[in-house]
Amino acid sequence: MGNRQIRLAIQGLRNQIDSHLDKINFERTKPEPNEEVIRHWQQEIDAFTERLERLEARLAARRRRGRG
């Protein structure tokens, strides 16, 4: 995976995180929010965040080595 693909993946993950946070916030405005679906979205956010951190670290390492 090249630097450009890594940056695109990072942006895509950030978009997914923002989308899921919007879904959670909307669900919480309901009189009876579905906690199960909120929990599911939060688990996905956690997975996206973990992947995002790994990709950011990979990109930073490449920059330190002069490849970015």
Backbone hydrogen bonds, N-H to C=O, Kabsch-Sander energy under -0.5 kcal/mol:
donor,donor_aa,acceptor,acceptor_aa,energy
6,I,2,G,-2.2
7,R,3,N,-2.7
8,L,4,R,-2.4
9,A,5,Q,-2.5
10,I,6,I,-2.6
11,Q,7,R,-2.3
12,G,8,L,-2.5
13,L,9,A,-2.4
14,R,10,I,-2.3
15,N,11,Q,-2.3
16,Q,12,G,-2.2
17,I,13,L,-2.6
18,D,14,R,-2.5
19,S,15,N,-2.5
20,H,16,Q,-2.6
21,L,17,I,-2.5
22,D,18,D,-2.2
23,K,19,S,-2.1
24,I,20,H,-2.5
25,N,21,L,-2.7
26,F,22,D,-2.6
27,E,23,K,-2.6
28,R,24,I,-2.2
29,T,25,N,-0.7
29,T,26,F,-1.1
30,K,26,F,-0.5
30,K,27,E,-1.2
35,E,33,P,-1.1
38,I,34,N,-1.8
39,R,35,E,-2.5
40,H,36,E,-2.1
41,W,37,V,-2.6
42,Q,38,I,-2.4
43,Q,39,R,-2.2
44,E,40,H,-2.1
45,I,41,W,-2.4
46,D,42,Q,-2.4
47,A,43,Q,-2.0
48,F,44,E,-2.9
49,T,45,I,-2.8
50,E,46,D,-2.1
51,R,47,A,-2.3
52,L,48,F,-2.8
53,E,49,T,-2.5
54,R,50,E,-1.9
55,L,51,R,-2.5
56,E,52,L,-2.6
57,A,53,E,-2.2
58,R,54,R,-2.2
59,L,55,L,-2.4
60,A,56,E,-2.5
61,A,57,A,-2.3
62,R,58,R,-1.9
63,R,59,L,-2.1
64,R,60,A,-2.2
65,R,61,A,-1.6
66,G,63,R,-1.2
67,R,62,R,-3.4
